[in-house]
Amino acid sequence: MLDVIFPFAGGLGLFLVGMMLLSEGLVAFAGGSLQRILLTLTGRPAKAFISGALITALAQSSTATTVTLIGFVSAGLITFSQAIGVVIGASFGNTATGWIVSGLGLKINLGFYTLPLIGVGALMKLLTTGKGSSLGQALAGFGMLFLGLNTLQDGMQGLAAMFSLAHLPTGGYGAYLLVVLVGLALTAVLQSSTAAIAMTLTALDAGAVNFDQAAAVVIGAAIGTTLTGVLVSIGGTLYAKRTAVAYILFNVAAGLIAMLLLPGFLRAIYAVGQYIDLAPGAIALAAFHSTFIAFGALVVLPFTDRFASLVEKMVPGRTAQPEHHLDVSQLGVPEVALDTVQRTLVETSCRLLALYKDLLKGIMSDSAAQDLGRIEKTLDETYEFAARIHLPLDDERMLERRSAQLHAVDHLLRLLGRVRSMCGQAAQLRESDYRQALKMATHLADTASAGLSGNASETWLQELQNDAAVQADLMNEARQRVLAGTALGDKASDALRTTDVYRWFERTSRHIWRICLYLDQSAQSTTAKT
């Protein structure tokens, strides 16, 4: 018994760990390249489908693709309708591992030949940094994946003699549905459709299941992989929930199509096998998996806009707010997480600047205090989110970008505090003594809003710095005149109140300039990389 269970459990564990290391290593090694490929190829539904399939096949992870996708949708780089094509492509790209396992893993003892890769990869991971370390992790994961597959095969040979699905009924949709549920449960337990399909392929190769049952298990695995999406979307952002629902709907639809196609496919595959005198095996099973996913894509892709509308109705949401961009699933892809922080801070800055300008005009609404409270909460969440992003210690560009974003949060919180402190004194800002200061502050805020929105000249940041410096000089001179007036008999309390307001103008202008400076540095860091 132990001779069967130990190789089976160990092989499965090695396969799962190998998949994890390979995926994480490839994503880290590629840096932002995979994300840029995805963004470049995303357009029409067909292009979005190809990009999703390509990235998933290269990264060996549909999770990496969908997380990147959530970041792009939340950042407004692509529409949710375009994202549907990528989601479908990710499902198709997930079938690539089945071809690798059936075409190579079960035919050649790659576990033996890839053993050196584990050693070399481990040394690279330990002795190098940056890209070299990530590549080493990917190589070790690749070798471990096939070592686990070989160990799993050994365990499956013994398991086939002890346990077989042959005891389950065969033929008819009732029998197929029962085996589909087995595949769904297997995927739910393993939290990986790839591992479930690899187990099914090895079981088919070992004779533990027949081809009919293996095909039904694959259908169940394709549907069961959506359970991970359900778990990820719980407590997630609006974009994460919609992406998960789209992924679930497509895979369930593709699974239902596969159930309808299964009898005809089985008759065709057995007829071909009889003609060439070869029983259907693992390669035919991988082909079946790719076929029903591709057929589902052909059915859904022409109607992506309608499909997107259906998902949006199922997951309704008000106009997206900056806090909706932050999703913990993005923390595993630093490039996307930093882009999300940037988008959140820009939108939050525009909201705070709008309240600031209302304050200058003396038209603060009754809900201003609540709006400021929501902005403060968003800034706190953004700071915590940015601090949790795991960045490579040798990637100075990404470290500098996060540092700039955290500085921006600091100045946003300071500006928010000053706006809040003056909310109850909006009337005095309309007094004639402050007319010039109001005019300059309003112009400065307008320049900042236009610059952050991308509607300003190329020199907007320099203009903002000059305006803030001029404002500071004028306010300093005004304070000196007011304080000098107290020596001539002016009331000290009025003088102090006036100087405080002048100082308020000076400091809010400086905070606005520094916010824009740091957000521009963060944006320029991304441009330099691309």
Buried (B, 14 or more C-beta within 10 A) or exposed (E): EEEBEBBBEBBBBBBBBBBBBBBBBBBBBBBBEBBBBBBEBBEEBBBBBBBBBBBBBBBBBBBBBBBBBBBBBBBEBBBBBBBBBBBBBBBBBBBBBBBBBBEEBBEEEBBEEBBEBBEBBBEBBEEBEBBBBBBBBBBBBBBBBBBBBBBBBBBBBBBBEEEBBEEEEBEEEEBBEBBBBBBBBBBBEBBBBBBBBBBBBBBBBBEBBBBBBBBBBBBBBBBBBBBBBEEBBEEBBBBBBBBBBBBBBBBBBBBBBBBEBBBEBBEEBBEEBEEEEEEBBBBBBBBBBBBBBBBBBEEBBEEBBEBBEBBBEEBEEEEBBBBBBBBBBBBBBBBBBBBBBBBBBBBBBBBBBEBBBBBBEEEBEEEBEEBBEBBBEBBEBBBEBBEEBEBBEEBEBBBEBBBBBBBBBBBBBBBBEBBBEBBEEBEBBEEEEBEBBBEBBBBBBEBBBBBBEEEBEEEBBEBBBEBBEEBBEBBEEBBEEBBEBBEEEBEEEEBEEBBEBBBBBBBBBBBBBBBBBBBBBBBEBBEEBE
